[in-house]
Amino acid sequence: MPLPESSGQILYVLDVAQKLYEMESGRLPMDPVAYKLFARRLKQALAGCTSRDLPGNVSQAPALKEAMADRYFIEHGHFLGARVAADVAWQVIDRVQDRLRD
């Protein structure tokens, strides 16, 4: 069941993601211990959430996009869009081989 935008979990995810972004962008001083703690908390807060559970603008945050991509890779064994890229690559290889045969 999708979480409402105003839920405490979404607000917490936004807060943690914002702190990570501010450290990454230099707005806050980089503190490795705090960064690792926030990254772990973000991962825990996102447990059980899918990208559909998050409002559209939230899933565009850099830290959230990275966390969701990591989780997708862990669950599926490839990055989102990797199969499409592989299919396109095989199509190109097939076309080149066909041209070489002609």
N, C-alpha and C positions, 0 to 999 in steps of 0.2 A: 504494500500500500504506500503510495507516494506520501512524503512528508509535507505538511503545509509549509509555505515559505516563512511564516512567522514562528515556526517551532524553535524551541531552545536549541535543538541539535543543529539546525541550519545556522542560527546565529553564532553558535560556538564554532562551527566549521568556518564561517566567514571570518570570525575574529582571528582564529589560528592561521588561516590562509593569508590574511592581511599582514599579520606579523612576519610570516615567512617572506612574503613579497617585499615588505619594507626592509628586511635584512638583505635580501638578494639585490635590491635596487640601490642600497646605500643610504636609504632614508633613516634607518636605524643602524647603529654600529653592529657589525657581525660578531656575534658571540657563539662560538661553536657548540658549547654545551646547551645554550638556550635553543639554538637552531635545531639541534638533534632532538631535543625534547619536544619542540613544536611540530617537527616532522612526524615524530612518533604519535603525538596526540592527534594530528590530522589523520593519520592512517587509522587510528582507533576510532575516531569520530565518524569516519566514512564507512566503517564496517557495516555491512547490511544495506548501504545506500547504493543505488545505481545512478547513472548520469540522468536518468529520467526523474529521479527523486529530487534532484537539485534544480532550482530555477535556472533558466537559460543563461542569464547573465552571470550567475555564480559559477557555472561549469567552465566559463571562459577565463577564470582567474588562473594565472600560470601555475601556482602550487597545486591547485585542484586538478588542472588538466594533467599535470605530471603524475599525481597520485592515482588518478583514475586510469591513466595509460599503464602505469606500473601494475595496477591490480588486474587490468584486462590481460596484460601479458602473462601474469601468473596464472590466471584462470584458463586462458585459451592457448597458451604456448606460442603466441605470435602477437605482434603489434597490430593494433586496429588499422585496417587497410593493407596489411601485409599480403593477404591473399590476393587482393586486387592487383597490387604491384607485381606479385609473382605471376599472375595470369597474363598481365600485359607483357612482362618480360618474355614469357614463353611464346606469346603470339609474335613478338618481334623476332625471336630466335627462329621460329617456324618460317616466317616470311623470308628471312635471310637465307635459310637453308633451301627454301623453294627457289629463290633467285639463283643461288649457286648451282643448283641442279639444272636449271634451264640453259 
